Amino acid sequence: MSLIRPFTGLRPASGRAAEVIAPPYDVLSSDEARTRAAGKPWSFLHISKPEIDLPAGTDPYAPQVYAKAAENLGTMMREGVLARDPTPCYYVYRLVMGGHSQTGLVAAASIAEYESNRIRKHEHTQVDKETDRVRQIEALNAQTGPVMVGYPSAPEVDDILARCSAGSPDADATADGGIRHSLWVVRDAKVQAQLTRAFDAMPAIYIADGHHRSAAASRVTAARRAANPRHTGEENYNTFLTVNFPHHQLQILDYNRVIAGLNGLDAKPFLARVREKFSVQESPEPVKPAKAGEFGLYLARKWYRLAIRRELVPVNDPVARHDATLLSDHLLGPILGITDLRRDKRIDYVGGIRGLAELEKRVNSGEMTAAIALHPTSMEDLMAVAEAGKVMPTKSTWFEPKLADGLVSLVLD
């Protein structure tokens, strides 16, 4: 099988995209999804967060939740809200958020290439989260949550996507937050073949966001392969739903930290400890780090600009030299005693989409004691980690804008 291939997408009928598309399933709580979907019978949240249609308090992982998702999907198809393309297509998907625009290719990507690591990963996954997606995929017989992928420099692909998206889109909707989602259907067999060949020439592509979705798809493939005595490798279940963007267009925002307490220290001795490894300069303005190795610290209603001492930055290890690692190794761990970044209740994480004002708010309210702003990870750094077969530091990438659920889905039969 090729690295990617066209597929018969399931998508909103003409003019229905604005009624259907929804935020990714994993960015909303059940309560938030229930509020968002109120008065919107065709919102994809009824499929991706189907517990909203069951009594409040229903376990979102209960069997009836997945059954409800399948029921709602069937209803939307019978009512003509969702329809499946009759022939395999590629789809060009453009996201516009403010002044930022990125244009990618929706494609069915090879699970075999994922398993061989030609589709590179940079995160560990949690089995319970994988299992939730496996149950969802099996209940729907479809993958509805696309995986965001970055591809290395490929001007030929960029040019084809630009040409295919030059006219009016087949679907166009502006979602919450003013993010515009536009879709063009690529039916031309010659253009499809050009795209397939161009991707086959790439040594690797890189998962940006969606490790649990891709891992779940791999588990579904393994189960269906084992259960199918006529398995050929060409079935749709041998692929997973991806949107592939030029790596230089993907936007990673800062992923910041807020801290409760200073491990028994007052502000002055804490800053003295910080100065052992960082230069510290008070700033009259909020500090948005301008480069790697630089951090903003908000403490006692003052901002400080921190810079890690150069001799402490490893050169050849893409994980050890990452700002999130340097912060953990030289401040969070040795000074604050925070070593378990996933479980320690003294630390929380704030996506850069909320801005530095959110950091000030969390500290000024008394909820938190300090906040630390980081410089955004670059896609080049992420790709270097994936190339090395390593894992990115905890909470180090926040991609914006995010893909919508429901714009295109991959049916597995």
Residue pairs with C-beta under 8 A, 6 or more apart in sequence:
1 110
1 112
1 113
1 233
1 234
1 238
1 239
2 110
2 196
2 199
2 200
3 109
3 110
3 113
3 118
3 119
3 196
3 199
3 200
3 202
3 205
4 105
4 107
4 108
4 109
4 110
4 195
4 196
4 199
4 242
4 244
5 88
5 107
5 108
5 110
5 196
5 239
6 88
6 89
6 90
6 107
6 108
6 186
6 192
6 196
7 88
7 89
7 107
7 108
7 236
7 239
7 410
8 84
8 85
8 86
8 87
8 88
8 89
8 411
9 84
9 85
9 89
9 91
9 106
9 408
9 409
9 410
10 77
10 82
10 83
10 84
10 85
10 142
10 408
10 409
10 410
10 411
11 17
11 82
11 83
11 84
11 85
11 91
11 171
11 183
11 406
11 407
11 408
11 409
12 19
12 20
12 21
12 81
12 82
12 83
12 171
12 406
12 407
13 80
13 81
13 82
13 83
14 170
14 171
16 42
16 81
17 171
17 172
17 173
17 181
17 183
17 407
18 173
18 174
19 40
19 42
19 43
19 81
20 42
20 43
20 44
20 76
20 81
20 82
20 406
20 407
21 44
21 173
21 175
21 181
21 404
21 405
21 406
21 407
22 36
22 37
22 43
22 44
22 45
22 48
22 175
22 404
22 405
22 406
23 36
23 45
23 175
23 176
23 402
23 404
23 405
24 48
24 145
24 402
24 403
24 404
24 405
25 48
25 49
25 145
25 405
26 145
26 212
27 402
28 36
28 45
28 49
30 49
30 51
30 52
30 60
33 45
33 48
33 49
33 52
34 49
34 52
34 56
36 43
36 45
36 176
37 43
37 45
37 46
37 49
37 52
42 76
42 81
44 144
44 404
44 405
44 406
45 52
45 405
46 52
46 53
46 69
46 72
46 76
47 69
47 72
47 73
47 76
47 140
47 144
47 405
47 406
48 69
48 136
48 144
48 145
48 405
48 406
49 60
50 65
50 66
50 68
50 69
50 72
51 58
51 59
51 60
51 62
51 65
51 68
53 68
53 72
54 64
54 65
54 68
58 64
58 65
59 65
61 132
61 135
66 135
66 136
66 138
66 139
67 139
69 136
69 139
69 140
70 139
70 140
70 141
73 82
73 140
73 142
76 82
77 83
77 84
82 409
84 411
85 185
87 187
88 192
89 185
89 186
89 187
89 192
90 105
90 106
90 107
90 186
90 191
90 192
90 195
91 105
91 106
91 107
91 183
91 184
91 185
91 186
91 408
92 103
92 104
92 105
92 106
92 161
92 164
92 165
92 183
92 184
92 186
93 103
93 104
93 105
93 106
93 181
93 182
93 183
93 243
93 403
93 407
93 408
94 101
94 102
94 103
94 104
94 165
94 169
94 180
94 181
94 182
94 183
95 101
95 102
95 103
95 104
95 179
95 180
95 181
95 401
95 403
96 179
96 180
96 182
96 401
97 177
97 178
97 179
97 180
97 251
97 400
97 401
98 178
100 251
100 401
101 249
102 245
102 246
102 249
102 250
102 251
102 401
103 161
103 162
103 165
103 245
103 246
103 249
104 149
104 161
104 243
104 244
104 245
104 246
104 249
105 157
105 161
105 195
105 243
105 244
106 146
106 183
106 241
106 242
106 243
106 244
106 408
107 195
107 199
107 242
107 243
107 244
108 236
108 239
108 240
108 241
108 242
108 410
109 119
109 147
109 149
109 205
109 239
109 240
109 241
109 242
109 244
110 119
110 238
110 239
111 217
111 218
111 221
111 238
111 239
111 240
112 233
112 238
113 119
114 214
114 217
114 218
114 240
115 218
117 204
117 389
118 203
118 204
118 205
119 149
119 204
119 205
119 206
119 207
119 214
120 204
120 205
120 206
120 207
120 383
120 386
120 387
121 207
121 211
121 214
121 386
122 206
122 207
122 211
122 382
122 385
122 386
122 390
122 391
122 392
123 207
123 211
123 391
123 392
124 211
124 391
125 211
125 212
125 215
126 212
129 212
130 212
130 215
130 216
130 219
131 216
132 216
133 145
133 212
133 213
133 215
133 216
133 217
134 216
134 219
134 220
136 144
136 216
137 143
137 216
137 217
137 220
137 412
138 220
141 411
141 412
141 413
142 409
142 410
142 411
142 412
143 213
143 217
143 240
143 241
143 409
143 410
143 412
144 241
144 405
144 406
144 409
144 410
145 210
145 213
145 241
145 405
146 210
146 213
146 241
146 242
146 243
146 403
146 405
146 408
147 207
147 209
147 210
147 213
147 214
147 240
147 241
147 242
147 243
148 207
148 208
148 209
148 210
148 242
148 243
148 245
148 250
148 399
148 402
148 403
149 205
149 206
149 207
149 208
149 210
149 242
149 243
149 244
149 245
150 205
150 206
150 208
150 244
150 245
150 246
150 247
150 250
150 379
150 382
150 383
151 157
151 199
151 202
151 205
151 206
151 244
151 245
151 246
151 247
152 202
152 203
152 204
152 205
152 206
152 247
152 383
153 246
153 247
153 248
154 198
154 202
154 246
156 194
156 198
157 195
157 198
157 199
157 246
158 246
160 191
160 194
160 195
160 198
164 184
164 186
164 191
165 182
165 184
167 184
169 182
169 183
169 184
170 183
170 184
170 185
171 181
171 182
171 183
171 407
172 180
172 181
172 182
172 183
173 180
173 181
173 404
174 180
174 181
175 181
175 404
177 401
179 401
179 402
181 404
181 407
183 407
183 408
186 192
186 195
199 205
199 244
204 386
204 387
205 244
206 247
206 379
206 382
206 383
206 386
207 214
207 386
208 245
208 250
208 379
208 382
208 397
208 399
209 397
209 399
209 402
209 403
213 240
213 241
214 240
217 239
217 240
217 241
218 240
220 237
220 412
221 237
221 238
224 231
224 235
224 237
224 412
225 231
225 237
225 238
228 235
235 412
236 410
236 411
236 412
236 413
237 412
239 410
240 410
241 408
241 409
241 410
243 403
247 379
247 380
247 383
248 379
250 379
250 399
251 399
251 400
251 401
252 376
252 377
252 378
252 379
252 382
252 397
252 398
252 399
253 351
253 352
253 353
253 376
253 398
253 399
253 400
254 288
254 289
254 351
254 352
254 373
254 374
254 375
254 376
254 398
255 324
255 349
255 350
255 351
255 352
255 374
255 376
255 377
255 395
255 396
255 397
255 398
256 349
256 350
256 351
256 352
256 359
256 371
256 372
256 373
256 374
257 327
257 332
257 347
257 348
257 349
257 350
257 371
257 372
257 374
257 395
258 347
258 348
258 349
258 350
258 359
258 362
258 363
258 367
258 368
258 370
258 371
258 372
259 332
259 336
259 338
259 346
259 347
259 368
259 369
259 370
259 371
259 372
260 345
260 346
260 347
260 348
260 367
260 368
260 369
261 336
261 346
261 369
262 270
262 336
262 369
262 370
263 335
263 336
263 337
263 338
265 273
265 335
267 299
267 300
270 299
270 335
271 280
271 299
271 304
273 335
274 280
274 297
274 306
274 331
274 335
277 308
277 309
277 312
277 330
277 331
278 295
278 306
278 307
278 308
278 309
278 330
278 331
279 306
279 307
279 309
280 297
280 304
280 305
280 306
281 304
281 305
282 302
282 303
282 304
282 305
283 296
283 303
283 304
283 305
284 303
285 303
286 296
286 298
286 303
286 356
286 357
286 360
286 373
287 295
287 296
287 297
287 298
287 303
287 304
287 305
287 356
287 373
288 296
288 356
288 373
289 295
289 296
289 305
289 373
289 374
289 375
290 375
291 375
292 323
292 375
293 307
293 308
293 310
293 313
293 323
293 326
293 375
294 305
294 306
294 307
294 308
294 375
295 305
295 306
295 307
295 308
295 323
295 327
295 372
295 373
295 374
295 375
296 303
296 304
296 305
296 306
296 356
296 371
296 372
296 373
297 303
297 304
297 305
297 306
297 370
297 371
297 372
297 373
298 304
298 356
298 359
298 360
298 363
298 370
298 371
298 372
298 373
299 363
299 369
299 370
299 371
301 363
301 364
308 323
308 326
308 330
312 326
312 330
313 321
313 326
314 320
314 321
315 321
317 388
318 381
318 384
318 385
318 388
318 390
319 325
319 385
319 388
319 390
319 391
319 392
319 393
320 329
322 377
322 381
322 385
322 392
322 393
322 396
323 374
323 375
323 377
323 396
324 374
324 377
324 392
324 393
324 394
324 395
324 396
325 393
327 372
327 374
328 338
328 339
328 341
328 393
331 372
332 338
332 339
332 341
332 347
333 339
336 346
338 344
338 346
338 347
341 347
341 393
341 394
341 395
342 394
348 362
348 368
349 395
350 358
350 359
350 362
350 371
351 398
351 400
352 376
352 398
352 400
353 398
353 400
356 373
359 371
359 373
360 371
362 368
362 371
363 369
363 370
363 371
374 396
376 398
377 392
377 396
377 397
382 392
382 397
385 391
385 392
